[in-house]
Amino acid sequence: MTFNQVAAIPEPETYALLLAGLGMLGFMARRRLNNRV
């Protein structure tokens, strides 16, 4: 069995997915707050 080392610096795709996820969460949170008022 061989274990691949985890890269210390994540690949650009990882950052893209992370930013997209956070953006969606922020967008949904803003829509919910705006709908209450």
mmCIF file as gemmi writes it, N, C-alpha and C atoms, coordinates in Angstrom:
data_model
loop_
_atom_site.group_PDB
_atom_site.id
_atom_site.type_symbol
_atom_site.label_atom_id
_atom_site.label_alt_id
_atom_site.label_comp_id
_atom_site.label_asym_id
_atom_site.label_entity_id
_atom_site.label_seq_id
_atom_site.pdbx_PDB_ins_code
_atom_site.Cartn_x
_atom_site.Cartn_y
_atom_site.Cartn_z
_atom_site.occupancy
_atom_site.B_iso_or_equiv
_atom_site.pdbx_formal_charge
_atom_site.auth_seq_id
_atom_site.auth_asym_id
_atom_site.pdbx_PDB_model_num
ATOM 1 N N . MET Axp A 1 ? 0.844 -1.199 0 1 0 ? 1 A 1
ATOM 2 C CA . MET Axp A 1 ? 0 0 0 1 0 ? 1 A 1
ATOM 3 C C . MET Axp A 1 ? 0.88 1.249 0 1 0 ? 1 A 1
ATOM 4 N N . THR Axp A 2 ? 0.516 2.184 -0.823 1 0 ? 2 A 1
ATOM 5 C CA . THR Axp A 2 ? 1.261 3.446 -0.861 1 0 ? 2 A 1
ATOM 6 C C . THR Axp A 2 ? 0.317 4.584 -0.504 1 0 ? 2 A 1
ATOM 7 N N . PHE Axp A 3 ? 0.848 5.524 0.235 1 0 ? 3 A 1
ATOM 8 C CA . PHE Axp A 3 ? 0.053 6.686 0.63 1 0 ? 3 A 1
ATOM 9 C C . PHE Axp A 3 ? 0.572 7.916 -0.098 1 0 ? 3 A 1
ATOM 10 N N . ASN Axp A 4 ? -0.306 8.585 -0.798 1 0 ? 4 A 1
ATOM 11 C CA . ASN Axp A 4 ? 0.095 9.812 -1.482 1 0 ? 4 A 1
ATOM 12 C C . ASN Axp A 4 ? 0.163 10.942 -0.467 1 0 ? 4 A 1
ATOM 13 N N . GLN Axp A 5 ? 1.23 11.737 -0.566 1 0 ? 5 A 1
ATOM 14 C CA . GLN Axp A 5 ? 1.355 12.87 0.347 1 0 ? 5 A 1
ATOM 15 C C . GLN Axp A 5 ? 0.352 13.949 -0.037 1 0 ? 5 A 1
ATOM 16 N N . VAL Axp A 6 ? -0.226 14.57 0.972 1 0 ? 6 A 1
ATOM 17 C CA . VAL Axp A 6 ? -1.162 15.667 0.716 1 0 ? 6 A 1
ATOM 18 C C . VAL Axp A 6 ? -0.346 16.917 0.433 1 0 ? 6 A 1
ATOM 19 N N . ALA Axp A 7 ? -0.674 17.6 -0.653 1 0 ? 7 A 1
ATOM 20 C CA . ALA Axp A 7 ? 0.063 18.802 -1.021 1 0 ? 7 A 1
ATOM 21 C C . ALA Axp A 7 ? -0.129 19.889 0.033 1 0 ? 7 A 1
ATOM 22 N N . ALA Axp A 8 ? 0.973 20.552 0.396 1 0 ? 8 A 1
ATOM 23 C CA . ALA Axp A 8 ? 0.901 21.627 1.381 1 0 ? 8 A 1
ATOM 24 C C . ALA Axp A 8 ? 0.095 22.794 0.814 1 0 ? 8 A 1
ATOM 25 N N . ILE Axp A 9 ? 0.228 23.017 -0.502 1 0 ? 9 A 1
ATOM 26 C CA . ILE Axp A 9 ? -0.509 24.094 -1.162 1 0 ? 9 A 1
ATOM 27 C C . ILE Axp A 9 ? -1.615 23.47 -2.005 1 0 ? 9 A 1
ATOM 28 N N . PRO Axp A 10 ? -2.881 23.721 -1.665 1 0 ? 10 A 1
ATOM 29 C CA . PRO Axp A 10 ? -3.991 23.151 -2.444 1 0 ? 10 A 1
ATOM 30 C C . PRO Axp A 10 ? -3.973 23.623 -3.891 1 0 ? 10 A 1
ATOM 31 N N . GLU Axp A 11 ? -4.528 22.811 -4.767 1 0 ? 11 A 1
ATOM 32 C CA . GLU Axp A 11 ? -4.566 23.175 -6.181 1 0 ? 11 A 1
ATOM 33 C C . GLU Axp A 11 ? -5.617 24.26 -6.407 1 0 ? 11 A 1
ATOM 34 N N . PRO Axp A 12 ? -5.488 25.01 -7.505 1 0 ? 12 A 1
ATOM 35 C CA . PRO Axp A 12 ? -6.44 26.092 -7.807 1 0 ? 12 A 1
ATOM 36 C C . PRO Axp A 12 ? -7.89 25.624 -7.814 1 0 ? 12 A 1
ATOM 37 N N . GLU Axp A 13 ? -8.123 24.381 -8.272 1 0 ? 13 A 1
ATOM 38 C CA . GLU Axp A 13 ? -9.499 23.872 -8.31 1 0 ? 13 A 1
ATOM 39 C C . GLU Axp A 13 ? -10.083 23.811 -6.902 1 0 ? 13 A 1
ATOM 40 N N . THR Axp A 14 ? -9.243 23.492 -5.921 1 0 ? 14 A 1
ATOM 41 C CA . THR Axp A 14 ? -9.715 23.419 -4.541 1 0 ? 14 A 1
ATOM 42 C C . THR Axp A 14 ? -10.186 24.787 -4.073 1 0 ? 14 A 1
ATOM 43 N N . TYR Axp A 15 ? -9.391 25.817 -4.382 1 0 ? 15 A 1
ATOM 44 C CA . TYR Axp A 15 ? -9.782 27.18 -4.007 1 0 ? 15 A 1
ATOM 45 C C . TYR Axp A 15 ? -11.066 27.584 -4.718 1 0 ? 15 A 1
ATOM 46 N N . ALA Axp A 16 ? -11.185 27.218 -5.988 1 0 ? 16 A 1
ATOM 47 C CA . ALA Axp A 16 ? -12.371 27.584 -6.768 1 0 ? 16 A 1
ATOM 48 C C . ALA Axp A 16 ? -13.62 26.962 -6.145 1 0 ? 16 A 1
ATOM 49 N N . LEU Axp A 17 ? -13.539 25.675 -5.787 1 0 ? 17 A 1
ATOM 50 C CA . LEU Axp A 17 ? -14.694 25.005 -5.185 1 0 ? 17 A 1
ATOM 51 C C . LEU Axp A 17 ? -15.02 25.618 -3.823 1 0 ? 17 A 1
ATOM 52 N N . LEU Axp A 18 ? -13.986 25.917 -3.045 1 0 ? 18 A 1
ATOM 53 C CA . LEU Axp A 18 ? -14.199 26.498 -1.722 1 0 ? 18 A 1
ATOM 54 C C . LEU Axp A 18 ? -14.868 27.865 -1.836 1 0 ? 18 A 1
ATOM 55 N N . LEU Axp A 19 ? -14.356 28.706 -2.74 1 0 ? 19 A 1
ATOM 56 C CA . LEU Axp A 19 ? -14.942 30.039 -2.923 1 0 ? 19 A 1
ATOM 57 C C . LEU Axp A 19 ? -16.369 29.942 -3.449 1 0 ? 19 A 1
ATOM 58 N N . ALA Axp A 20 ? -16.612 29.007 -4.354 1 0 ? 20 A 1
ATOM 59 C CA . ALA Axp A 20 ? -17.96 28.849 -4.908 1 0 ? 20 A 1
ATOM 60 C C . ALA Axp A 20 ? -18.932 28.436 -3.798 1 0 ? 20 A 1
ATOM 61 N N . GLY Axp A 21 ? -18.51 27.52 -2.94 1 0 ? 21 A 1
ATOM 62 C CA . GLY Axp A 21 ? -19.356 27.06 -1.848 1 0 ? 21 A 1
ATOM 63 C C . GLY Axp A 21 ? -19.659 28.176 -0.861 1 0 ? 21 A 1
ATOM 64 N N . LEU Axp A 22 ? -18.615 28.922 -0.489 1 0 ? 22 A 1
ATOM 65 C CA . LEU Axp A 22 ? -18.819 30.027 0.446 1 0 ? 22 A 1
ATOM 66 C C . LEU Axp A 22 ? -19.697 31.105 -0.177 1 0 ? 22 A 1
ATOM 67 N N . GLY Axp A 23 ? -19.514 31.345 -1.455 1 0 ? 23 A 1
ATOM 68 C CA . GLY Axp A 23 ? -20.325 32.345 -2.149 1 0 ? 23 A 1
ATOM 69 C C . GLY Axp A 23 ? -21.789 31.959 -2.15 1 0 ? 23 A 1
ATOM 70 N N . MET Axp A 24 ? -22.061 30.681 -2.403 1 0 ? 24 A 1
ATOM 71 C CA . MET Axp A 24 ? -23.451 30.215 -2.414 1 0 ? 24 A 1
ATOM 72 C C . MET Axp A 24 ? -24.067 30.339 -1.023 1 0 ? 24 A 1
ATOM 73 N N . LEU Axp A 25 ? -23.298 29.981 0.014 1 0 ? 25 A 1
ATOM 74 C CA . LEU Axp A 25 ? -23.817 30.097 1.375 1 0 ? 25 A 1
ATOM 75 C C . LEU Axp A 25 ? -24.146 31.548 1.705 1 0 ? 25 A 1
ATOM 76 N N . GLY Axp A 26 ? -23.25 32.459 1.342 1 0 ? 26 A 1
ATOM 77 C CA . GLY Axp A 26 ? -23.479 33.879 1.595 1 0 ? 26 A 1
ATOM 78 C C . GLY Axp A 26 ? -24.688 34.394 0.835 1 0 ? 26 A 1
ATOM 79 N N . PHE Axp A 27 ? -24.818 33.945 -0.417 1 0 ? 27 A 1
ATOM 80 C CA . PHE Axp A 27 ? -25.944 34.369 -1.249 1 0 ? 27 A 1
ATOM 81 C C . PHE Axp A 27 ? -27.265 33.901 -0.649 1 0 ? 27 A 1
ATOM 82 N N . MET Axp A 28 ? -27.314 32.65 -0.216 1 0 ? 28 A 1
ATOM 83 C CA . MET Axp A 28 ? -28.541 32.112 0.378 1 0 ? 28 A 1
ATOM 84 C C . MET Axp A 28 ? -28.866 32.833 1.688 1 0 ? 28 A 1
ATOM 85 N N . ALA Axp A 29 ? -27.847 33.126 2.487 1 0 ? 29 A 1
ATOM 86 C CA . ALA Axp A 29 ? -28.072 33.817 3.759 1 0 ? 29 A 1
ATOM 87 C C . ALA Axp A 29 ? -28.636 35.213 3.509 1 0 ? 29 A 1
ATOM 88 N N . ARG Axp A 30 ? -28.099 35.918 2.508 1 0 ? 30 A 1
ATOM 89 C CA . ARG Axp A 30 ? -28.593 37.267 2.204 1 0 ? 30 A 1
ATOM 90 C C . ARG Axp A 30 ? -30.035 37.22 1.728 1 0 ? 30 A 1
ATOM 91 N N . ARG Axp A 31 ? -30.366 36.239 0.906 1 0 ? 31 A 1
ATOM 92 C CA . ARG Axp A 31 ? -31.745 36.134 0.405 1 0 ? 31 A 1
ATOM 93 C C . ARG Axp A 31 ? -32.704 35.883 1.559 1 0 ? 31 A 1
ATOM 94 N N . ARG Axp A 32 ? -32.307 35.031 2.506 1 0 ? 32 A 1
ATOM 95 C CA . ARG Axp A 32 ? -33.183 34.741 3.643 1 0 ? 32 A 1
ATOM 96 C C . ARG Axp A 32 ? -33.413 35.987 4.479 1 0 ? 32 A 1
ATOM 97 N N . LEU Axp A 33 ? -32.344 36.746 4.743 1 0 ? 33 A 1
ATOM 98 C CA . LEU Axp A 33 ? -32.484 37.957 5.557 1 0 ? 33 A 1
ATOM 99 C C . LEU Axp A 33 ? -33.358 38.979 4.849 1 0 ? 33 A 1
ATOM 100 N N . ASN Axp A 34 ? -33.203 39.126 3.548 1 0 ? 34 A 1
ATOM 101 C CA . ASN Axp A 34 ? -33.991 40.106 2.798 1 0 ? 34 A 1
ATOM 102 C C . ASN Axp A 34 ? -35.463 39.708 2.734 1 0 ? 34 A 1
ATOM 103 N N . ASN Axp A 35 ? -35.755 38.42 2.716 1 0 ? 35 A 1
ATOM 104 C CA . ASN Axp A 35 ? -37.147 37.969 2.626 1 0 ? 35 A 1
ATOM 105 C C . ASN Axp A 35 ? -37.903 38.223 3.928 1 0 ? 35 A 1
ATOM 106 N N . ARG Axp A 36 ? -37.209 38.275 5.055 1 0 ? 36 A 1
ATOM 107 C CA . ARG Axp A 36 ? -37.875 38.468 6.343 1 0 ? 36 A 1
ATOM 108 C C . ARG Axp A 36 ? -38.385 39.888 6.493 1 0 ? 36 A 1
ATOM 109 N N . VAL Axp A 37 ? -37.689 40.844 5.939 1 0 ? 37 A 1
ATOM 110 C CA . VAL Axp A 37 ? -38.051 42.255 6.126 1 0 ? 37 A 1
ATOM 111 C C . VAL Axp A 37 ? -39.242 42.625 5.276 1 0 ? 37 A 1
